[in-house]
């Protein structure tokens, strides 16, 4: 587990690539009031994990949802974030490196409550 987290920390510093604004997220109807969508770029996809970088423009909100796999979400760039995990919601500025484990049975959603975009790395555990 420690080795995986170390690999993840290396990924945070090295794999952030320019966002493809036309990419659509696999998270349903996630968008800002202006209509721009949360972008998703797949970084790694192998037999053990799938890693994507999600870019949340200011005002972007996800709907509560459940994923088919457990996942680890890592804040890749600082921003004003609202995190809802089950019935617990926290709002505030989150710095790079903050990580959340989300089980496949936990409803969750992330939102940008700040004025600047931020990135999350999402590691789907297969």
C-alpha positions as CSV (number, residue, x, y, z in Angstrom):
1,X,0.0,0.0,0.0
2,X,2.8,2.4,0.9
3,X,4.5,1.6,-2.4
4,X,1.3,2.4,-4.3
5,X,0.9,5.8,-2.5
6,X,4.6,6.6,-3.3
7,X,3.9,5.8,-7.0
8,X,0.8,8.0,-6.8
9,X,2.8,10.9,-5.4
10,X,5.2,10.6,-8.3
11,X,2.3,10.7,-10.7
12,X,1.0,13.9,-9.2
13,X,4.2,15.7,-10.1
14,X,4.8,14.2,-13.5
15,X,1.6,13.2,-15.4
16,X,-0.5,16.4,-15.4
17,X,-0.9,17.1,-19.1
18,X,-2.9,19.9,-20.8
19,X,-6.6,19.4,-20.5
20,X,-8.7,18.4,-23.5
21,X,-11.7,20.8,-23.1
22,X,-13.8,18.7,-25.5
23,X,-13.4,15.5,-23.3
24,X,-16.4,14.5,-21.4
25,X,-16.5,13.0,-18.0
26,X,-17.8,9.6,-17.3
27,X,-19.6,11.1,-14.3
28,X,-22.9,12.0,-15.9
29,X,-24.3,15.4,-16.0
30,X,-21.5,17.3,-14.4
31,X,-21.2,20.9,-15.5
32,X,-21.0,24.5,-14.5
33,X,-23.8,27.1,-14.9
34,X,-22.1,28.4,-18.0
35,X,-22.3,24.9,-19.5
36,X,-18.6,24.0,-19.6
37,X,-18.0,20.4,-18.5
38,X,-15.6,18.7,-16.1
39,X,-12.9,17.3,-18.4
40,X,-11.4,13.9,-18.0
41,X,-8.1,12.6,-19.4
42,X,-7.2,8.9,-19.0
43,X,-3.5,8.7,-18.0
44,X,-3.1,5.0,-17.2
45,X,-5.2,1.9,-17.9
46,X,-3.9,-1.5,-17.1
47,X,-5.0,-4.7,-15.4
48,X,-4.7,-3.3,-11.9
49,X,-5.7,0.4,-12.1
50,X,-7.2,3.1,-14.3
51,X,-6.0,6.6,-13.6
52,X,-7.7,9.7,-14.9
53,X,-7.2,13.4,-14.4
54,X,-10.4,15.4,-13.9
55,X,-10.3,19.2,-14.3
56,X,-13.0,21.1,-12.5
57,X,-13.7,24.6,-13.8
58,X,-14.9,27.2,-11.3
59,X,-18.5,26.4,-10.3
60,X,-18.4,22.8,-11.6
61,X,-20.4,20.3,-9.6
62,X,-20.8,16.6,-9.7
63,X,-24.1,14.9,-8.8
64,X,-23.9,12.3,-6.0
65,X,-22.9,8.9,-7.6
66,X,-21.5,5.5,-6.9
67,X,-18.7,3.9,-8.9
68,X,-18.3,0.2,-9.8
69,X,-14.8,0.0,-8.2
70,X,-13.1,1.3,-5.1
71,X,-11.1,4.4,-5.8
72,X,-8.5,6.8,-4.4
73,X,-8.9,10.5,-5.3
74,X,-5.9,12.8,-5.0
75,X,-6.0,16.6,-5.1
76,X,-3.5,17.4,-7.8
77,X,-3.8,21.2,-7.7
78,X,-5.1,23.5,-5.0
79,X,-8.6,24.8,-5.0
80,X,-11.9,25.5,-3.3
81,X,-13.5,22.1,-3.0
82,X,-16.7,20.7,-1.6
83,X,-16.4,17.0,-0.9
84,X,-19.4,14.8,-0.2
85,X,-18.7,11.3,1.0
86,X,-21.9,9.6,2.0
87,X,-23.8,11.9,4.4
88,X,-20.6,13.9,5.3
89,X,-19.8,17.1,3.4
90,X,-16.8,19.3,3.9
91,X,-16.0,22.6,2.1
92,X,-12.7,24.5,2.1
93,X,-9.4,25.1,0.4
94,X,-7.6,21.9,-0.4
95,X,-3.9,21.7,-1.1
96,X,-2.2,19.2,-3.5
97,X,-1.6,15.8,-2.0
98,X,-4.8,15.5,0.0
99,X,-6.2,12.0,-0.7
100,X,-9.6,10.3,-0.1
101,X,-10.4,6.6,-0.3
102,X,-13.9,6.0,-1.7
103,X,-15.4,2.5,-1.5
104,X,-17.6,1.3,-4.3
105,X,-20.6,1.4,-2.0
106,X,-20.2,5.1,-1.0
107,X,-22.1,7.8,-2.7
108,X,-19.8,10.7,-3.4
109,X,-19.4,14.0,-5.3
110,X,-16.8,16.7,-5.7
111,X,-17.5,20.4,-6.6
112,X,-15.4,23.4,-7.3
113,X,-16.6,26.2,-5.0
114,X,-13.6,28.4,-5.8
115,X,-12.9,30.9,-8.6
116,X,-10.1,28.9,-10.3
117,X,-10.0,25.5,-11.8
118,X,-8.5,22.5,-10.0
119,X,-7.4,19.0,-10.9
120,X,-8.1,15.7,-9.2
121,X,-6.3,12.4,-10.0
122,X,-8.8,9.5,-9.7
123,X,-7.3,6.0,-9.3
124,X,-9.9,3.2,-10.0
125,X,-8.8,0.0,-8.3
126,X,-9.6,-3.0,-10.4
